[in-house]
């Protein structure tokens, strides 16, 4: 009998303890799942990357319309080939040198070949200063950020081709952009945008460059000026210059650039999420998108007004050039300024670039397609105006500018501009001199006069019925 009571009591205790033990096990902390990417932000950045890539063929058409028809394919190829060259080198070493933690002036090689660059969204920057920055974009995969930045690295050296069009050999150009993207672009990108970079917001001087005023436009514009001087003028410059052979190409290219620039600037927000700056709701992607369109429209309008007032007729080429100048000017400021400030930036940038082109003609420097007056000067003006118009009411992660009482920001921007000028100018000069001493820079005079399409590529953009031919 006693055994029965003991067994019944034991079973009763076990029955009652079961739910309690289950609750205890249920409340044991589970291992934390790693952060996952936000699907909306990831889709946004991948689409933005595609838009920025589209800008390179757009640039090819824009430049291609300006040159003589016997050089159109060569000019198109000078942009298109960057998608091949930098598309490979960026994965091998370009991204690591640009964005991996390293020195204040250049990144390390720990991400060579995308080693350690996967689909993680955070913590890949741990162990470097400043310690609070653990990722470049905490809601998208690391590789998504990498490929987005690749598109900037592709188009930037392509901009330089406008200055040396119709006379540089394709072999020399291909070698030049390979070296330039490694030794000029990568250090500047690291200094401005990377964690621990000398000039940027992640532990540097605090220069404001939302989408590439210094890294893209000043660097390419200054390099274009140096390249034009080192190569010397075309054989037909300045007495036998030809008008643009295809103005519709120019308008098509400008339209593609304007369209793609929304990915360039709005995409640099790296997220579509809204935030707050004090009591103000912010959305950087929307802000940059609106600012981009406002500045481009204002600049195109200003250019047309200047042409009509000073030359009697507004031109299609002027409208396209003005729009591009406005897009260049707003690039560093897009995520830091209000729409009204963006309009002023567009007006001012177009005005300055318009007269910069005229001044270049007086100097008789054969920057064939006005790369420095538009991108170099436009990028410089845009960087200065960013320091003037920037406001934390738009971007709490930025800084106020001169009009908000922060006079020191102008000095910081001037330092960043000066550094970009020196690195781009000196680096380009050295690279070109090395190439000239090894493989040579220019095509032969006969090839230049006959056209680079047939001599450099063995094909022509137009058949003999439509192409222009040198006079005998």
GUKE-87234 format. One record per residue (C-alpha): residue in three letters; z negated, x negated, y negated. Coordinates in pm, whole numbers, plus 50000, padded with zeros to 5 digits. Layout:
<recs>
@residuo ALA, c3 Z, c1 X, c2 Y
...
</recs>
This chain:
<recs>
@residuo UNK, c3 50000, c1 50000, c2 50000
@residuo UNK, c3 49905, c1 49722, c2 49759
@residuo UNK, c3 50240, c1 49551, c2 49821
@residuo UNK, c3 50423, c1 49870, c2 49726
@residuo UNK, c3 50235, c1 49900, c2 49395
@residuo UNK, c3 50309, c1 49533, c2 49313
@residuo UNK, c3 50680, c1 49572, c2 49387
@residuo UNK, c3 50704, c1 49895, c2 49183
@residuo UNK, c3 50527, c1 49726, c2 48888
@residuo UNK, c3 50753, c1 49422, c2 48900
@residuo UNK, c3 51067, c1 49633, c2 48907
@residuo UNK, c3 50940, c1 49840, c2 48614
@residuo UNK, c3 50876, c1 49528, c2 48403
@residuo UNK, c3 51220, c1 49389, c2 48488
@residuo UNK, c3 51383, c1 49720, c2 48395
@residuo UNK, c3 51207, c1 49732, c2 48059
@residuo UNK, c3 51267, c1 49366, c2 47981
@residuo UNK, c3 51641, c1 49384, c2 48042
@residuo UNK, c3 51736, c1 49552, c2 47712
@residuo UNK, c3 51502, c1 49323, c2 47521
@residuo UNK, c3 51655, c1 49014, c2 47675
@residuo UNK, c3 52000, c1 49155, c2 47607
@residuo UNK, c3 51917, c1 49196, c2 47240
@residuo UNK, c3 51788, c1 48840, c2 47229
@residuo UNK, c3 52108, c1 48705, c2 47384
@residuo UNK, c3 52323, c1 48924, c2 47155
@residuo UNK, c3 52157, c1 48781, c2 46846
@residuo UNK, c3 52214, c1 48417, c2 46944
@residuo UNK, c3 52441, c1 48259, c2 46675
@residuo UNK, c3 52803, c1 48219, c2 46783
@residuo UNK, c3 53005, c1 47909, c2 46699
@residuo UNK, c3 53173, c1 47949, c2 46358
@residuo UNK, c3 53548, c1 47999, c2 46379
@residuo UNK, c3 53757, c1 47759, c2 46170
@residuo UNK, c3 53899, c1 47908, c2 45847
@residuo UNK, c3 54240, c1 48066, c2 45891
@residuo UNK, c3 54528, c1 48083, c2 45649
@residuo UNK, c3 54582, c1 48384, c2 45428
@residuo UNK, c3 54909, c1 48541, c2 45541
@residuo UNK, c3 55005, c1 48662, c2 45193
@residuo UNK, c3 54949, c1 48325, c2 45029
@residuo UNK, c3 55131, c1 48146, c2 45310
@residuo UNK, c3 55434, c1 48374, c2 45281
@residuo UNK, c3 55428, c1 48327, c2 44903
@residuo UNK, c3 55426, c1 47947, c2 44920
@residuo UNK, c3 55699, c1 47930, c2 45186
@residuo UNK, c3 55924, c1 48159, c2 44982
@residuo UNK, c3 55848, c1 47952, c2 44672
@residuo UNK, c3 55943, c1 47637, c2 44863
@residuo UNK, c3 56278, c1 47795, c2 44954
@residuo UNK, c3 56335, c1 47888, c2 44589
@residuo UNK, c3 56267, c1 47532, c2 44474
@residuo UNK, c3 56506, c1 47397, c2 44738
@residuo UNK, c3 56773, c1 47636, c2 44607
@residuo UNK, c3 56740, c1 47464, c2 44269
@residuo UNK, c3 56902, c1 47149, c2 44407
@residuo UNK, c3 57236, c1 47318, c2 44493
@residuo UNK, c3 57196, c1 47500, c2 44160
@residuo UNK, c3 57166, c1 47166, c2 43984
@residuo UNK, c3 57471, c1 47044, c2 44176
@residuo UNK, c3 57683, c1 47330, c2 44039
@residuo UNK, c3 57536, c1 47289, c2 43690
@residuo UNK, c3 57625, c1 46920, c2 43680
@residuo UNK, c3 57949, c1 46968, c2 43872
@residuo UNK, c3 58091, c1 47200, c2 43610
@residuo UNK, c3 58054, c1 46938, c2 43337
@residuo UNK, c3 58247, c1 46653, c2 43498
@residuo UNK, c3 58622, c1 46612, c2 43544
@residuo UNK, c3 58763, c1 46792, c2 43844
@residuo UNK, c3 58845, c1 46469, c2 44026
@residuo UNK, c3 58470, c1 46388, c2 44032
@residuo UNK, c3 58330, c1 46730, c2 44119
@residuo UNK, c3 58258, c1 46663, c2 44487
@residuo UNK, c3 58091, c1 46332, c2 44412
@residuo UNK, c3 57870, c1 46501, c2 44154
@residuo UNK, c3 57780, c1 46781, c2 44394
@residuo UNK, c3 57699, c1 46529, c2 44665
@residuo UNK, c3 57467, c1 46333, c2 44438
@residuo UNK, c3 57236, c1 46634, c2 44442
@residuo UNK, c3 57305, c1 46755, c2 44796
@residuo UNK, c3 57237, c1 46417, c2 44959
@residuo UNK, c3 56878, c1 46425, c2 44830
@residuo UNK, c3 56803, c1 46712, c2 45067
@residuo UNK, c3 56894, c1 46477, c2 45352
@residuo UNK, c3 56736, c1 46152, c2 45231
@residuo UNK, c3 56408, c1 46279, c2 45087
@residuo UNK, c3 56390, c1 46553, c2 45349
@residuo UNK, c3 56329, c1 46271, c2 45601
@residuo UNK, c3 56141, c1 46012, c2 45393
@residuo UNK, c3 55894, c1 46271, c2 45264
@residuo UNK, c3 55777, c1 46339, c2 45618
@residuo UNK, c3 55771, c1 45972, c2 45714
@residuo UNK, c3 55590, c1 45820, c2 45416
@residuo UNK, c3 55655, c1 46008, c2 45092
@residuo UNK, c3 55392, c1 46278, c2 45134
@residuo UNK, c3 55126, c1 46030, c2 45240
@residuo UNK, c3 55190, c1 45797, c2 44945
@residuo UNK, c3 55188, c1 46094, c2 44707
@residuo UNK, c3 54894, c1 46303, c2 44827
@residuo UNK, c3 54679, c1 46118, c2 45080
@residuo UNK, c3 54344, c1 45988, c2 44950
@residuo UNK, c3 54381, c1 45628, c2 44844
@residuo UNK, c3 54379, c1 45434, c2 44520
@residuo UNK, c3 54390, c1 45595, c2 44173
@residuo UNK, c3 54757, c1 45490, c2 44145
@residuo UNK, c3 54896, c1 45548, c2 44496
@residuo UNK, c3 54800, c1 45729, c2 44814
@residuo UNK, c3 54726, c1 45571, c2 45150
@residuo UNK, c3 54941, c1 45570, c2 45463
@residuo UNK, c3 54698, c1 45757, c2 45689
@residuo UNK, c3 54931, c1 46060, c2 45684
@residuo UNK, c3 55239, c1 45854, c2 45777
@residuo UNK, c3 55475, c1 46070, c2 45981
@residuo UNK, c3 55247, c1 46367, c2 45907
@residuo UNK, c3 54977, c1 46216, c2 46125
@residuo UNK, c3 54677, c1 46444, c2 46073
@residuo UNK, c3 54880, c1 46692, c2 45867
@residuo UNK, c3 54869, c1 47016, c2 46065
@residuo UNK, c3 54796, c1 47383, c2 46015
@residuo UNK, c3 54438, c1 47336, c2 45893
@residuo UNK, c3 54355, c1 47499, c2 45562
@residuo UNK, c3 54051, c1 47301, c2 45453
@residuo UNK, c3 53837, c1 46988, c2 45501
@residuo UNK, c3 54136, c1 46752, c2 45533
@residuo UNK, c3 54029, c1 46576, c2 45212
@residuo UNK, c3 53666, c1 46528, c2 45315
@residuo UNK, c3 53526, c1 46179, c2 45280
@residuo UNK, c3 53698, c1 46094, c2 44950
@residuo UNK, c3 53605, c1 46145, c2 44586
@residuo UNK, c3 53548, c1 46382, c2 44420
@residuo UNK, c3 53357, c1 46522, c2 44722
@residuo UNK, c3 53378, c1 46887, c2 44613
@residuo UNK, c3 53757, c1 46888, c2 44660
@residuo UNK, c3 53818, c1 46936, c2 45033
@residuo UNK, c3 54176, c1 47069, c2 45027
@residuo UNK, c3 54470, c1 47115, c2 44791
@residuo UNK, c3 54506, c1 47484, c2 44868
@residuo UNK, c3 54230, c1 47649, c2 45067
@residuo UNK, c3 54424, c1 47955, c2 45183
@residuo UNK, c3 54747, c1 47803, c2 45319
@residuo UNK, c3 54819, c1 47558, c2 45604
@residuo UNK, c3 54829, c1 47193, c2 45507
@residuo UNK, c3 55190, c1 47168, c2 45626
@residuo UNK, c3 55288, c1 47459, c2 45400
@residuo UNK, c3 55155, c1 47268, c2 45099
@residuo UNK, c3 55335, c1 46956, c2 45221
@residuo UNK, c3 55676, c1 47121, c2 45254
@residuo UNK, c3 55639, c1 47293, c2 44917
@residuo UNK, c3 55578, c1 46957, c2 44751
@residuo UNK, c3 55876, c1 46813, c2 44940
@residuo UNK, c3 56111, c1 47034, c2 44739
@residuo UNK, c3 55987, c1 46881, c2 44413
@residuo UNK, c3 56043, c1 46533, c2 44554
@residuo UNK, c3 56400, c1 46633, c2 44648
@residuo UNK, c3 56518, c1 46767, c2 44314
@residuo UNK, c3 56351, c1 46511, c2 44086
@residuo UNK, c3 56575, c1 46209, c2 44161
@residuo UNK, c3 56877, c1 46442, c2 44173
@residuo UNK, c3 56822, c1 46508, c2 43802
@residuo UNK, c3 56892, c1 46140, c2 43730
@residuo UNK, c3 57246, c1 46171, c2 43865
@residuo UNK, c3 57357, c1 46349, c2 43549
@residuo UNK, c3 57321, c1 46030, c2 43346
@residuo UNK, c3 57527, c1 45806, c2 43575
@residuo UNK, c3 57795, c1 46055, c2 43678
@residuo UNK, c3 58155, c1 45946, c2 43728
@residuo UNK, c3 58091, c1 45573, c2 43767
@residuo UNK, c3 57813, c1 45479, c2 44015
@residuo UNK, c3 57905, c1 45410, c2 44375
@residuo UNK, c3 57766, c1 45657, c2 44625
@residuo UNK, c3 57622, c1 45381, c2 44845
@residuo UNK, c3 57432, c1 45230, c2 44552
@residuo UNK, c3 57313, c1 45574, c2 44441
@residuo UNK, c3 57185, c1 45661, c2 44789
@residuo UNK, c3 56989, c1 45336, c2 44805
@residuo UNK, c3 56859, c1 45392, c2 44451
@residuo UNK, c3 56717, c1 45739, c2 44517
@residuo UNK, c3 56555, c1 45616, c2 44838
@residuo UNK, c3 56374, c1 45339, c2 44651
@residuo UNK, c3 56305, c1 45548, c2 44340
@residuo UNK, c3 56143, c1 45835, c2 44530
@residuo UNK, c3 55916, c1 45582, c2 44702
@residuo UNK, c3 55819, c1 45348, c2 44418
@residuo UNK, c3 55841, c1 45572, c2 44111
@residuo UNK, c3 55799, c1 45935, c2 44213
@residuo UNK, c3 55522, c1 45888, c2 44472
@residuo UNK, c3 55286, c1 45693, c2 44241
@residuo UNK, c3 55334, c1 45942, c2 43955
@residuo UNK, c3 55282, c1 46243, c2 44181
@residuo UNK, c3 54965, c1 46084, c2 44315
@residuo UNK, c3 54827, c1 45999, c2 43972
@residuo UNK, c3 54882, c1 46349, c2 43833
@residuo UNK, c3 54840, c1 46591, c2 44126
@residuo UNK, c3 54650, c1 46415, c2 44406
@residuo UNK, c3 54277, c1 46398, c2 44467
@residuo UNK, c3 54139, c1 46091, c2 44292
@residuo UNK, c3 54461, c1 46035, c2 44095
@residuo UNK, c3 54425, c1 45838, c2 43774
@residuo UNK, c3 54565, c1 46104, c2 43539
@residuo UNK, c3 54493, c1 46440, c2 43701
@residuo UNK, c3 54227, c1 46709, c2 43719
@residuo UNK, c3 54087, c1 46598, c2 44058
@residuo UNK, c3 53871, c1 46311, c2 43934
@residuo UNK, c3 54115, c1 46160, c2 43681
@residuo UNK, c3 54158, c1 46169, c2 43303
@residuo UNK, c3 54227, c1 46542, c2 43311
@residuo UNK, c3 54591, c1 46560, c2 43201
@residuo UNK, c3 54739, c1 46910, c2 43227
@residuo UNK, c3 55067, c1 46928, c2 43420
@residuo UNK, c3 55095, c1 47260, c2 43601
@residuo UNK, c3 55431, c1 47210, c2 43770
@residuo UNK, c3 55585, c1 46874, c2 43676
@residuo UNK, c3 55636, c1 46798, c2 43307
@residuo UNK, c3 55541, c1 46434, c2 43355
@residuo UNK, c3 55596, c1 46396, c2 43730
@residuo UNK, c3 55940, c1 46559, c2 43740
@residuo UNK, c3 56103, c1 46581, c2 43399
@residuo UNK, c3 55971, c1 46285, c2 43202
@residuo UNK, c3 56009, c1 46054, c2 43501
@residuo UNK, c3 56366, c1 46163, c2 43576
@residuo UNK, c3 56467, c1 46179, c2 43209
@residuo UNK, c3 56341, c1 45830, c2 43125
@residuo UNK, c3 56490, c1 45690, c2 43444
@residuo UNK, c3 56821, c1 45854, c2 43355
@residuo UNK, c3 56823, c1 45685, c2 43014
@residuo UNK, c3 56749, c1 45344, c2 43165
@residuo UNK, c3 57014, c1 45396, c2 43433
@residuo UNK, c3 57277, c1 45492, c2 43175
@residuo UNK, c3 57204, c1 45177, c2 42976
@residuo UNK, c3 57199, c1 44943, c2 43279
@residuo UNK, c3 57523, c1 45083, c2 43424
@residuo UNK, c3 57702, c1 45090, c2 43093
@residuo UNK, c3 57944, c1 45358, c2 42972
@residuo UNK, c3 58235, c1 45513, c2 43156
@residuo UNK, c3 58572, c1 45355, c2 43090
@residuo UNK, c3 58675, c1 45667, c2 42899
@residuo UNK, c3 58362, c1 45670, c2 42680
@residuo UNK, c3 58355, c1 45753, c2 42392
@residuo UNK, c3 58722, c1 45790, c2 42299
@residuo UNK, c3 58869, c1 45980, c2 42595
@residuo UNK, c3 58598, c1 46222, c2 42702
@residuo UNK, c3 58707, c1 46541, c2 42874
@residuo UNK, c3 58556, c1 46889, c2 42822
@residuo UNK, c3 58373, c1 47055, c2 43114
@residuo UNK, c3 58627, c1 47137, c2 43381
@residuo UNK, c3 58449, c1 47452, c2 43509
@residuo UNK, c3 58221, c1 47645, c2 43274
@residuo UNK, c3 58159, c1 47920, c2 43533
@residuo UNK, c3 58006, c1 47651, c2 43758
@residuo UNK, c3 57771, c1 47560, c2 43471
@residuo UNK, c3 57661, c1 47921, c2 43426
@residuo UNK, c3 57622, c1 47968, c2 43802
@residuo UNK, c3 57413, c1 47654, c2 43825
@residuo UNK, c3 57196, c1 47753, c2 43529
@residuo UNK, c3 57141, c1 48096, c2 43683
@residuo UNK, c3 57036, c1 47946, c2 44016
@residuo UNK, c3 56805, c1 47703, c2 43837
@residuo UNK, c3 56645, c1 47985, c2 43637
@residuo UNK, c3 56598, c1 48189, c2 43955
@residuo UNK, c3 56458, c1 47899, c2 44154
@residuo UNK, c3 56229, c1 47794, c2 43870
@residuo UNK, c3 56008, c1 48096, c2 43945
@residuo UNK, c3 55923, c1 47925, c2 44273
@residuo UNK, c3 55883, c1 47596, c2 44089
@residuo UNK, c3 55631, c1 47726, c2 43834
@residuo UNK, c3 55477, c1 48044, c2 43978
@residuo UNK, c3 55461, c1 47881, c2 44320
@residuo UNK, c3 55248, c1 47601, c2 44174
@residuo UNK, c3 54963, c1 47854, c2 44156
@residuo UNK, c3 54954, c1 47809, c2 44538
@residuo UNK, c3 54816, c1 48163, c2 44577
@residuo UNK, c3 54888, c1 48519, c2 44471
@residuo UNK, c3 54519, c1 48608, c2 44452
@residuo UNK, c3 54353, c1 48714, c2 44127
@residuo UNK, c3 54042, c1 48548, c2 43987
@residuo UNK, c3 53828, c1 48550, c2 43677
@residuo UNK, c3 53773, c1 48318, c2 43383
@residuo UNK, c3 53450, c1 48435, c2 43226
@residuo UNK, c3 53498, c1 48808, c2 43188
@residuo UNK, c3 53880, c1 48788, c2 43195
@residuo UNK, c3 54080, c1 48868, c2 43508
@residuo UNK, c3 54338, c1 48599, c2 43584
@residuo UNK, c3 54634, c1 48567, c2 43817
@residuo UNK, c3 54802, c1 48229, c2 43785
@residuo UNK, c3 55115, c1 48319, c2 43980
@residuo UNK, c3 55188, c1 48612, c2 43751
@residuo UNK, c3 55099, c1 48415, c2 43438
@residuo UNK, c3 55332, c1 48130, c2 43533
@residuo UNK, c3 55613, c1 48369, c2 43630
@residuo UNK, c3 55598, c1 48553, c2 43296
@residuo UNK, c3 55569, c1 48230, c2 43097
@residuo UNK, c3 55869, c1 48081, c2 43277
@residuo UNK, c3 56097, c1 48371, c2 43196
@residuo UNK, c3 55972, c1 48399, c2 42837
@residuo UNK, c3 56033, c1 48033, c2 42758
@residuo UNK, c3 56379, c1 48025, c2 42919
@residuo UNK, c3 56488, c1 48335, c2 42730
@residuo UNK, c3 56351, c1 48208, c2 42399
@residuo UNK, c3 56517, c1 47869, c2 42441
@residuo UNK, c3 56857, c1 48016, c2 42530
@residuo UNK, c3 56832, c1 48242, c2 42226
@residuo UNK, c3 56737, c1 47953, c2 41997
@residuo UNK, c3 57028, c1 47743, c2 42122
@residuo UNK, c3 57276, c1 48023, c2 42060
@residuo UNK, c3 57138, c1 48077, c2 41709
@residuo UNK, c3 57168, c1 47705, c2 41628
@residuo UNK, c3 57525, c1 47691, c2 41756
@residuo UNK, c3 57628, c1 48002, c2 41565
@residuo UNK, c3 57466, c1 47879, c2 41245
@residuo UNK, c3 57580, c1 47516, c2 41259
@residuo UNK, c3 57906, c1 47528, c2 41456
@residuo UNK, c3 58032, c1 47878, c2 41397
@residuo UNK, c3 58038, c1 48003, c2 41758
@residuo UNK, c3 57775, c1 48046, c2 42028
@residuo UNK, c3 57896, c1 47898, c2 42356
@residuo UNK, c3 57835, c1 47967, c2 42724
@residuo UNK, c3 57756, c1 47600, c2 42781
@residuo UNK, c3 57502, c1 47618, c2 42499
@residuo UNK, c3 57331, c1 47923, c2 42647
@residuo UNK, c3 57302, c1 47750, c2 42985
@residuo UNK, c3 57178, c1 47424, c2 42836
@residuo UNK, c3 56926, c1 47604, c2 42617
@residuo UNK, c3 56786, c1 47799, c2 42910
@residuo UNK, c3 56740, c1 47481, c2 43113
@residuo UNK, c3 56570, c1 47311, c2 42817
@residuo UNK, c3 56325, c1 47601, c2 42789
@residuo UNK, c3 56253, c1 47587, c2 43161
@residuo UNK, c3 56181, c1 47216, c2 43131
@residuo UNK, c3 55951, c1 47267, c2 42834
@residuo UNK, c3 55741, c1 47538, c2 42998
@residuo UNK, c3 55700, c1 47352, c2 43329
@residuo UNK, c3 55379, c1 47162, c2 43243
@residuo UNK, c3 55234, c1 47461, c2 43055
@residuo UNK, c3 55327, c1 47759, c2 43273
@residuo UNK, c3 54982, c1 47812, c2 43424
@residuo UNK, c3 54785, c1 47734, c2 43109
@residuo UNK, c3 54938, c1 47940, c2 42826
@residuo UNK, c3 54989, c1 48300, c2 42715
@residuo UNK, c3 55330, c1 48471, c2 42701
@residuo UNK, c3 55347, c1 48438, c2 42321
@residuo UNK, c3 55273, c1 48067, c2 42347
@residuo UNK, c3 55548, c1 48042, c2 42610
@residuo UNK, c3 55799, c1 48192, c2 42367
@residuo UNK, c3 55699, c1 47937, c2 42103
@residuo UNK, c3 55730, c1 47656, c2 42357
@residuo UNK, c3 56081, c1 47777, c2 42442
@residuo UNK, c3 56186, c1 47794, c2 42076
@residuo UNK, c3 56043, c1 47453, c2 41988
@residuo UNK, c3 56174, c1 47275, c2 42298
@residuo UNK, c3 56527, c1 47409, c2 42249
@residuo UNK, c3 56526, c1 47310, c2 41881
@residuo UNK, c3 56417, c1 46952, c2 41956
@residuo UNK, c3 56652, c1 46909, c2 42254
@residuo UNK, c3 56946, c1 47042, c2 42053
@residuo UNK, c3 56905, c1 46768, c2 41796
@residuo UNK, c3 56819, c1 46508, c2 42060
@residuo UNK, c3 57164, c1 46555, c2 42211
@residuo UNK, c3 57325, c1 46505, c2 41871
@residuo UNK, c3 57118, c1 46191, c2 41815
@residuo UNK, c3 57220, c1 46056, c2 42157
@residuo UNK, c3 57586, c1 46089, c2 42061
@residuo UNK, c3 57521, c1 45885, c2 41746
@residuo UNK, c3 57365, c1 45609, c2 41957
@residuo UNK, c3 57672, c1 45620, c2 42187
@residuo UNK, c3 57459, c1 45593, c2 42501
@residuo UNK, c3 57664, c1 45733, c2 42788
@residuo UNK, c3 57404, c1 45962, c2 42941
@residuo UNK, c3 57695, c1 46162, c2 43074
@residuo UNK, c3 57532, c1 46504, c2 43116
@residuo UNK, c3 57244, c1 46475, c2 42864
@residuo UNK, c3 56970, c1 46423, c2 43119
@residuo UNK, c3 56733, c1 46239, c2 42887
@residuo UNK, c3 56776, c1 46468, c2 42582
@residuo UNK, c3 56707, c1 46776, c2 42797
@residuo UNK, c3 56467, c1 46657, c2 43066
@residuo UNK, c3 56309, c1 46350, c2 42909
@residuo UNK, c3 56272, c1 46492, c2 42560
@residuo UNK, c3 56210, c1 46846, c2 42685
@residuo UNK, c3 55942, c1 46726, c2 42927
@residuo UNK, c3 55775, c1 46522, c2 42653
@residuo UNK, c3 55773, c1 46812, c2 42408
@residuo UNK, c3 55646, c1 47047, c2 42678
@residuo UNK, c3 55359, c1 46813, c2 42768
@residuo UNK, c3 55253, c1 46783, c2 42404
@residuo UNK, c3 55274, c1 47158, c2 42349
@residuo UNK, c3 55068, c1 47214, c2 42664
@residuo UNK, c3 54787, c1 47016, c2 42503
@residuo UNK, c3 54819, c1 47236, c2 42193
@residuo UNK, c3 54849, c1 47586, c2 42343
@residuo UNK, c3 54644, c1 47562, c2 42667
@residuo UNK, c3 54358, c1 47809, c2 42706
@residuo UNK, c3 54093, c1 47862, c2 42973
@residuo UNK, c3 54127, c1 48237, c2 42920
@residuo UNK, c3 54448, c1 48204, c2 43121
@residuo UNK, c3 54329, c1 47940, c2 43369
@residuo UNK, c3 53961, c1 47874, c2 43412
@residuo UNK, c3 54042, c1 47567, c2 43618
@residuo UNK, c3 54228, c1 47409, c2 43327
@residuo UNK, c3 54113, c1 47312, c2 42981
@residuo UNK, c3 54141, c1 47444, c2 42627
@residuo UNK, c3 54394, c1 47280, c2 42398
@residuo UNK, c3 54401, c1 47179, c2 42035
@residuo UNK, c3 54426, c1 47535, c2 41903
@residuo UNK, c3 54106, c1 47615, c2 42095
@residuo UNK, c3 53919, c1 47325, c2 41940
@residuo UNK, c3 53977, c1 47059, c2 42207
@residuo UNK, c3 54147, c1 46789, c2 42002
@residuo UNK, c3 54085, c1 46529, c2 42270
@residuo UNK, c3 54327, c1 46694, c2 42512
@residuo UNK, c3 54621, c1 46581, c2 42300
@residuo UNK, c3 54511, c1 46220, c2 42343
@residuo UNK, c3 54486, c1 46266, c2 42720
@residuo UNK, c3 54839, c1 46410, c2 42735
@residuo UNK, c3 54977, c1 46125, c2 42524
@residuo UNK, c3 54824, c1 45874, c2 42766
@residuo UNK, c3 54985, c1 46058, c2 43060
@residuo UNK, c3 55320, c1 46063, c2 42881
@residuo UNK, c3 55298, c1 45690, c2 42805
@residuo UNK, c3 55210, c1 45606, c2 43167
@residuo UNK, c3 55504, c1 45814, c2 43293
@residuo UNK, c3 55742, c1 45642, c2 43050
@residuo UNK, c3 55631, c1 45294, c2 43153
@residuo UNK, c3 55634, c1 45353, c2 43530
@residuo UNK, c3 55968, c1 45536, c2 43525
@residuo UNK, c3 56136, c1 45300, c2 43282
@residuo UNK, c3 56021, c1 44970, c2 43429
@residuo UNK, c3 56047, c1 45087, c2 43789
@residuo UNK, c3 56402, c1 45214, c2 43741
@residuo UNK, c3 56513, c1 44894, c2 43569
@residuo UNK, c3 56378, c1 44678, c2 43851
@residuo UNK, c3 56531, c1 44893, c2 44125
@residuo UNK, c3 56873, c1 44897, c2 43959
@residuo UNK, c3 56872, c1 44522, c2 43902
@residuo UNK, c3 56788, c1 44460, c2 44268
@residuo UNK, c3 57067, c1 44691, c2 44385
@residuo UNK, c3 57315, c1 44538, c2 44142
@residuo UNK, c3 57236, c1 44191, c2 44276
@residuo UNK, c3 57284, c1 44302, c2 44638
@residuo UNK, c3 57538, c1 44579, c2 44688
@residuo UNK, c3 57653, c1 44639, c2 44329
@residuo UNK, c3 57617, c1 44951, c2 44116
@residuo UNK, c3 57958, c1 45063, c2 43993
@residuo UNK, c3 58285, c1 45156, c2 44153
@residuo UNK, c3 58591, c1 44954, c2 44062
@residuo UNK, c3 58772, c1 45048, c2 43740
@residuo UNK, c3 59077, c1 45173, c2 43929
@residuo UNK, c3 58859, c1 45402, c2 44144
@residuo UNK, c3 58677, c1 45531, c2 43840
@residuo UNK, c3 59000, c1 45626, c2 43666
@residuo UNK, c3 59154, c1 45776, c2 43980
@residuo UNK, c3 58841, c1 45975, c2 44059
@residuo UNK, c3 58534, c1 45927, c2 44278
@residuo UNK, c3 58606, c1 46221, c2 44508
@residuo UNK, c3 58898, c1 46059, c2 44686
@residuo UNK, c3 58768, c1 45702, c2 44659
@residuo UNK, c3 58405, c1 45758, c2 44757
@residuo UNK, c3 58438, c1 46053, c2 44995
@residuo UNK, c3 58801, c1 46068, c2 45105
@residuo UNK, c3 58842, c1 46431, c2 45000
@residuo UNK, c3 58904, c1 46637, c2 44688
@residuo UNK, c3 58737, c1 46941, c2 44539
@residuo UNK, c3 59072, c1 47099, c2 44448
@residuo UNK, c3 59420, c1 47052, c2 44581
@residuo UNK, c3 59689, c1 46896, c2 44366
@residuo UNK, c3 59794, c1 47233, c2 44224
@residuo UNK, c3 59465, c1 47279, c2 44044
@residuo UNK, c3 59316, c1 46931, c2 44007
@residuo UNK, c3 59359, c1 46717, c2 43699
@residuo UNK, c3 59534, c1 46385, c2 43738
@residuo UNK, c3 59506, c1 46071, c2 43529
@residuo UNK, c3 59807, c1 46022, c2 43305
@residuo UNK, c3 60036, c1 45740, c2 43403
</recs>
